[in-house]
């Protein structure tokens, strides 16, 4: 996948079963929310990624989150993940592996030094995490000296404030608990899931 094809918003699903993940992803098809991150600390995560990729990969970008090491990276890519996200900086070995496999790499960074280090190491997108701790203005401030960078805001971002981050210079955002009601996912309430998607799409300037 090329960086210009990467969706503006990524839905983060953490800790859910395959059936619960599927109840969300099937309702993302045909919407602007067409990227989903399934975190490695979810039940049977790589099997879930494999099944979801096979069924919905033509309509929804499926990736793996909370990637912490090469073992995670290899297993996720083998399962069909088209992008990898991490809450920490990633080793050059993993970034090179992603480039070799045509997989988008999204390591995390927090300080200007970490952001620059990940950019120089070849990260496709740099995730500012937890973004809520530094606020949206940080995205504008950090790019004043470093130049325009493909930054993703994750952590504390929701439907109420996501546009603020995008307006301040974030190119992307990843949202976990800020789109859906958790009970709708747990109970596979697809009507509630669809309504949450509709409300979120109305809040973002696409």
C-alpha positions in Angstrom: 0.0 0.0 0.0 1.2 3.5 -0.8 1.1 6.3 1.8 -1.3 8.3 -0.3 -3.8 5.4 -0.1 -3.8 5.2 3.6 -7.1 6.3 5.2 -7.3 9.4 7.3 -8.9 7.6 10.2 -8.0 4.1 11.6 -10.5 2.3 13.9 -8.6 0.6 16.7 -10.1 -2.6 18.1 -8.4 -3.9 21.2 -9.3 -7.0 23.1 -12.2 -8.2 21.1 -13.0 -11.7 19.7 -13.1 -12.5 16.0 -16.9 -12.4 16.1 -17.0 -9.0 17.7 -14.4 -7.6 15.3 -16.3 -8.9 12.4 -19.5 -7.2 13.6 -17.7 -3.9 13.4 -15.7 -4.4 10.2 -18.7 -5.6 8.1 -20.3 -2.3 8.9 -17.3 -0.3 7.9 -17.6 -1.5 4.3 -18.7 1.3 2.1 -18.0 4.0 4.7 -15.1 6.5 5.0 -13.9 4.5 8.1 -12.2 1.9 5.9 -9.2 1.0 8.0 -9.1 -1.2 11.1 -6.3 -2.0 13.5 -6.6 -5.2 15.4 -4.2 -5.2 18.4 -1.9 -8.0 19.2 -3.2 -8.2 22.8 -6.6 -9.5 21.5 -7.8 -13.1 21.6 -6.4 -15.2 18.7 -5.3 -12.0 17.1 -3.4 -13.4 14.1 -6.2 -15.8 13.2 -8.7 -12.9 13.5 -6.5 -10.8 11.2 -6.3 -13.7 8.7 -10.1 -14.2 8.6 -10.9 -10.5 8.5 -8.4 -9.9 5.7 -9.7 -12.7 3.6 -13.3 -11.6 3.9 -13.0 -7.8 3.9 -9.5 -7.0 2.7 -10.8 -5.8 -0.7 -13.0 -3.1 1.0 -11.3 -2.4 4.3 -7.6 -1.9 5.1 -6.7 -4.4 7.8 -3.7 -3.9 10.1 -2.1 -5.0 13.3 -1.6 -2.8 16.3 0.5 -3.0 19.5 3.3 -4.5 17.4 6.3 -4.7 19.8 8.8 -7.0 18.1 9.8 -8.8 14.9 7.8 -11.9 15.9 4.6 -9.8 16.0 5.5 -8.1 12.7 6.1 -11.4 10.8 3.0 -13.1 12.2 0.8 -10.1 11.4 2.1 -9.7 7.8 1.8 -13.5 7.2 -1.8 -13.2 8.4 -2.5 -10.5 5.8 -2.0 -7.2 7.7 -1.3 -4.3 5.3 -0.1 -2.0 8.0 1.6 -2.3 11.4 1.3 0.2 14.3 3.2 0.2 17.6 2.9 2.2 20.8 6.8 2.5 20.8 9.6 3.2 18.4 10.4 0.3 16.1 13.8 -1.2 15.3 15.2 -0.5 11.9 14.9 -4.3 11.2 11.1 -4.1 11.5 10.9 -0.9 9.4 13.0 -2.5 6.7 10.9 -5.6 6.9 7.7 -3.6 6.3 9.3 -1.8 3.4 10.3 -5.1 1.9 6.8 -6.5 2.3 5.1 -3.3 1.0 3.4 -2.9 4.4 2.9 0.6 6.0 4.9 1.1 9.2 3.5 3.3 12.0 5.9 3.4 15.0 5.2 5.7 17.9 7.2 8.7 19.1 6.7 11.4 21.6 9.5 13.9 21.7 10.9 15.8 18.7 14.1 13.7 18.9 12.1 10.5 18.7 10.0 11.8 15.8 13.1 12.7 13.9 14.7 9.4 14.6 11.7 7.4 13.3 11.5 9.7 10.2 15.2 9.2 9.4 14.8 5.4 10.0 12.2 5.2 7.2 8.9 5.1 9.1 6.0 5.6 6.7 3.8 7.3 9.4 4.8 8.5 12.8 2.3 8.0 15.6 2.3 10.6 18.3 1.2 8.7 21.4 -0.4 9.4 23.7 -1.5 12.5 21.7 -4.0 13.6 24.4 -1.1 14.3 26.8 0.5 16.9 24.5 -2.7 18.3 22.8 -3.4 19.2 19.2 -1.1 22.3 19.1 1.9 20.0 19.5 1.4 18.8 15.9 1.7 22.3 14.6 4.6 23.1 16.9 6.7 20.1 16.1 6.4 20.5 12.4 7.5 24.2 12.5 11.2 23.2 12.9 11.1 19.7 11.5 8.9 20.3 8.4 5.8 18.6 7.3 5.6 15.0 8.5 3.1 12.2 8.1 1.9 12.3 11.8 -0.9 10.2 13.3 -2.7 11.3 16.5 -3.5 8.4 18.8 -4.5 8.3 22.4 -7.2 10.6 23.8 -8.6 11.2 20.3 -12.3 10.9 19.7 -15.2 12.1 17.6 -15.4 15.4 19.5 -11.7 16.5 19.1 -10.4 14.6 16.0 -10.9 17.5 13.7 -8.9 19.7 16.0 -5.9 17.4 15.6 -6.3 17.2 11.8 -6.6 21.0 11.6 -3.4 21.4 13.6 -1.3 19.3 11.3 -2.0 15.6 12.0 -2.4 13.8 8.7 -4.0 10.8 10.3 -5.7 9.7 13.5 -6.3 6.4 15.2 -9.3 6.1 17.5 -10.0 3.3 19.9 -12.8 4.0 22.4 -13.9 7.3 20.8 -16.2 6.0 18.0 -18.3 3.1 19.3 -20.0 2.3 22.5 -18.1 -0.6 23.9 -21.3 -2.5 24.8 -22.4 -2.4 21.2 -19.2 -4.2 20.1 -19.4 -6.7 23.0 -23.0 -7.5 22.3 -22.5 -7.2 18.5 -25.3 -4.6 18.2 -24.9 -3.8 14.6 -27.6 -1.1 14.6 -25.8 0.7 17.3 -22.4 0.3 15.5 -23.9 1.7 12.2 -25.3 4.7 14.1 -21.9 5.4 15.7 -20.3 5.3 12.3 -22.9 7.7 10.9 -22.4 10.2 13.7 -18.6 10.0 13.5 -18.6 10.6 9.7 -20.7 13.8 10.2 -18.1 15.2 12.6 -15.0 14.9 10.3 -14.1 17.2 7.3 -13.1 14.5 4.8 
